[in-house]
Amino acid sequence: MESGYVTTPFGRRPMSLGMLASQQLAETIEPGMKRSKWKLFRAICEARPALGVTDRALTVLDALLTFYPDDEISEEKGLIVFPSNAQLSLRARGMTPATLRRHLAVLVEAGLILRKDSPNGKRYARRDRAGTVGEAFGFSVAPLLARAVEIENLAAQAVADRELLRAVRERLTICRRDISKLIATAFEEEVSGDWEGISVMFRTLLARIPRVATTEQLTPILDEMGLLRAEIVNLLEKQIKTQKIDANESQIEHHKQSSNPNSSHELEPSFETKQGETAVADLEPNAGPPDEQRLKQPKLSGNRAGGAADPGAGNNLKSFPLGLVLQACPGILDYGPGGTIGNWRDLMSAAVVVRSMLGVSPSAYEEACSGMGPENAATVIACILERGGHINSPGGYLRDLTRRTERGEFAIGPMLMALVRANGPTARRAS
């Protein structure tokens, strides 16, 4: 450092022990120490809360560093900058003189710069005949060089804390979303349990989240939400196990009743006829007993030959070509047998898998098959899968479409066309 001795401020500005400590620290710069002034400034910006400086004070420091002649700060190149208040104000985005003085004092108190005042308080430098600066009076940036390692460590810690807070916020957001949707599913599916009490607990946890939160405040809330989510998942898993047992029993009973080996729906025995087939009960009077005839009797859509649809059942809903359905809903291809869909039977099999994955209850899907026809119900499931991110409750949405179909208020065409346009020319097509 150029001074080599303690310097006191000019005029009425008092001396303080902090200023004395900063001057002593500035004397401890290691030989050959140098730092990029702009990298060091960015580190100061990262560590601003720990250093106790304001953003406006950093604006003044930025302006001061522009007067340092080199990109690297080092003792060999001098550590004093001596701009006038007028020039400093211009580079500080037109800051007024009073505000400028106030923020310079903040930088001095924070131990980032030192004052080296001349006898008359002016800032200037004495140069020799070769133009080399001999002695300068102004602001010393020696503390920046002396505290470079400390500042860099504080900046790294600030970045790590910010990343940790971001990660905790993300986990909390996902946990909130999971709990909210799982509770909604439990209400919709009428799962047994104290869901009102769980909802109250969830709202209480949400009310504890502050608007401006720290990692220390969010971590215990996240832990409690994680426990609540685990409890909810446990209750729902119990319900799933119960449904699997009921489904297995129903499937065993179905195999005892059904005489049609080509069933395309394991859950809906009354929809085992493919599109385009005609009813066999009228053509073959001796086809078998009434129960067997009922299982073989198809639900006729309005576009099928061989009979009129029941207006009250909504089976006059038009079905569309399979290729168009797959063009609009390429996502369903992954759930077909072997990852492909080559016919309506494959699509309906894939729809049963997707129905379970989306959380649509068997009863809701059975009602859709009754109201729309099995091909159209499978098509709607494919559409719901394609729009999964925009539908909060697939089961409720399917029930609503079924009711609208029965009233003659719903058509699949506009939904398919919208998805075709959304997928564009790069959509996957049926092989």
C-alpha positions, 0 to 999 in steps of 0.5 A, a space after each residue: 500500500 502506498 501510504 505505509 501509515 495510518 491516515 485520518 479523514 479530512 474535515 469534520 469526518 470522524 475517525 473510527 476503530 473500524 476505519 483503523 482496522 481496515 487500514 491495518 488489513 490493507 497493509 497485509 496484502 500478500 506480495 504478488 496478489 492480484 485480482 480481476 476487478 470485475 470478477 471481484 466486483 461480481 463476487 461482491 454483488 453475490 455477497 452483498 447481504 453478508 457484506 452489509 452494503 446496498 445496491 446503490 452503494 455497489 453502483 458507486 463502487 462500480 463507478 469507482 472501479 471504472 477509474 482504475 486504469 487496469 483490469 487487474 488490481 495489484 499493488 504494482 499498478 497502484 491502488 488509489 483512484 482520484 475522480 472528482 465528485 462531478 466525474 464520479 456522479 456521471 459514471 454513477 448514473 447521475 447520482 446527486 452529490 449528497 447521495 454520492 457522499 452517503 454511499 461512499 461512506 457506506 463503502 468505507 464503513 463496510 471496509 471495501 474502500 479507504 479514504 486517503 485524503 489530501 491536506 485540503 480534501 481534494 483528490 489528485 495525484 502528483 506525477 513525475 516528469 515521465 508521467 508516473 504517479 508518485 503520490 495520489 489522494 482519493 479512494 484506496 481499493 486496497 481492502 478489496 485486494 486484501 479481502 479478495 479470498 474472504 469476498 470470494 468465499 462469501 460469494 460462493 456461500 451466497 450462491 450455494 444458499 440461493 441454490 439450496 433455497 431454490 431446491 427447497 422451494 421446488 420440492 415444496 411446490 411439488 409436494 403442495 401440488 401432489 397433496 392437493 391433487 391426491 386429496 382431490 382424487 380421494 374426494 372424487 373416488 370417494 376413498 374412505 378416510 378423514 379427508 376433511 381433517 387432512 384438508 384442514 391440516 394441509 391448509 394450516 401448513 400452507 398458511 405457515 409459509 411466509 411470503 419471503 421465506 428462508 431455507 431455515 423457515 421452509 425446511 420444517 414445513 417441507 418435512 411436515 408436508 412430506 409426512 402428510 403426503 406419505 400418509 395420503 399415499 398410504 391411504 390411497 395405496 390401500 384403496 388401490 389394493 382393495 380395488 385390485 382384489 375386487 377387480 380380480 374377483 370380478 374378472 374371475 366371475 366374468 370368465 365364468 359368464 363370458 362365452 366370447 373369447 375375442 373380448 376387447 374389454 376386460 372390464 366391460 363384457 357388454 362391449 365385446 363386438 368390434 366396430 363394423 360387426 352386426 348383431 348376431 342375435 337377430 340372424 341366429 335365433 338359436 345362438 344360445 341362452 339369453 345370457 349368452 346372446 346378451 354378451 354377444 349383442 353389440 352396442 350399435 353406433 349411429 354410423 354402423 349398419 344394421 340398426 338405429 341407435 338408442 337416442 337416450 344412450 348417446 350411441 349416435 356419436 360419430 367415430 373417426 378413422 383410426 389413423 386420424 385418432 393416432 395422428 391426433 393422439 400419438 402418445 397412446 401408441 406407447 401403451 399399445 401391444 408391443 408399443 404399436 397400435 394397428 387396429 381398434 382392438 389394440 387401441 381399446 386395449 391401450 385405453 384400458 391401460 391408460 385409464 388405470 394410469 390416469 386414475 379414471 375409475 372403472 365405473 366412469 370408463 364403463 359409463 363412457 363405453 355405454 354412452 359413446 361406444 367402446 371405440 369412441 370411449 377409447 378415443 376420448 381416453 387417448 385425447 385425455 392422455 394427450 392433454 394430460 397437463 391441462 386436465 386436473 381430474 381425468 375421471 371427472 372430465 370423462 364423466 362430464 363428456 359422457 353426460 354431454 354425449 347422452 344429451 347430444 351436446 358433445 362431438 369428438 371431431 373438434 377435439 381431434 382436429 384441435 390435437 391434430 393442429 397442435 401436434 403439427 406435421 411432426 406428429 407420429 402416425 400409425 405404422 
